[in-house]
Amino acid sequence: MNSIDNRFTRSRSHRMIAGVMGGIAKRYGWDANLLRIIFVVVSVLSAAFPGIIVYLILWLLMPEAND
């Protein structure tokens, strides 16, 4: 794995909205759908607002992958 593979990027192929969860899942070798479910559950349990803000920040900061 080289340094380019080591960074977080938004997925083009595993996206539902912006590819943030797909990119994180790909980076760590996790299942993207399971990560999405966990993210939604944690967001709802924390009153949803912080989860939405985190997602939007990641959307802005993570570059799109060159898949």
Secondary structure as a PSIPRED ss2 file (coil, helix, strand):
# PSIPRED VFORMAT (PSIPRED V4.0)

   1 M C   1.000  0.000  0.000
   2 N C   1.000  0.000  0.000
   3 S C   1.000  0.000  0.000
   4 I C   1.000  0.000  0.000
   5 D C   1.000  0.000  0.000
   6 N C   1.000  0.000  0.000
   7 R C   1.000  0.000  0.000
   8 F C   1.000  0.000  0.000
   9 T C   1.000  0.000  0.000
  10 R E   0.000  0.000  1.000
  11 S C   1.000  0.000  0.000
  12 R C   1.000  0.000  0.000
  13 S C   1.000  0.000  0.000
  14 H C   1.000  0.000  0.000
  15 R C   1.000  0.000  0.000
  16 M C   1.000  0.000  0.000
  17 I C   1.000  0.000  0.000
  18 A C   1.000  0.000  0.000
  19 G C   1.000  0.000  0.000
  20 V H   0.000  1.000  0.000
  21 M H   0.000  1.000  0.000
  22 G H   0.000  1.000  0.000
  23 G H   0.000  1.000  0.000
  24 I H   0.000  1.000  0.000
  25 A H   0.000  1.000  0.000
  26 K H   0.000  1.000  0.000
  27 R H   0.000  1.000  0.000
  28 Y H   0.000  1.000  0.000
  29 G C   1.000  0.000  0.000
  30 W C   1.000  0.000  0.000
  31 D C   1.000  0.000  0.000
  32 A H   0.000  1.000  0.000
  33 N H   0.000  1.000  0.000
  34 L H   0.000  1.000  0.000
  35 L H   0.000  1.000  0.000
  36 R H   0.000  1.000  0.000
  37 I H   0.000  1.000  0.000
  38 I H   0.000  1.000  0.000
  39 F H   0.000  1.000  0.000
  40 V H   0.000  1.000  0.000
  41 V H   0.000  1.000  0.000
  42 V H   0.000  1.000  0.000
  43 S H   0.000  1.000  0.000
  44 V H   0.000  1.000  0.000
  45 L H   0.000  1.000  0.000
  46 S C   1.000  0.000  0.000
  47 A C   1.000  0.000  0.000
  48 A C   1.000  0.000  0.000
  49 F H   0.000  1.000  0.000
  50 P H   0.000  1.000  0.000
  51 G H   0.000  1.000  0.000
  52 I H   0.000  1.000  0.000
  53 I H   0.000  1.000  0.000
  54 V H   0.000  1.000  0.000
  55 Y H   0.000  1.000  0.000
  56 L H   0.000  1.000  0.000
  57 I H   0.000  1.000  0.000
  58 L H   0.000  1.000  0.000
  59 W H   0.000  1.000  0.000
  60 L H   0.000  1.000  0.000
  61 L H   0.000  1.000  0.000
  62 M C   1.000  0.000  0.000
  63 P C   1.000  0.000  0.000
  64 E E   0.000  0.000  1.000
  65 A C   1.000  0.000  0.000
  66 N C   1.000  0.000  0.000
  67 D C   1.000  0.000  0.000
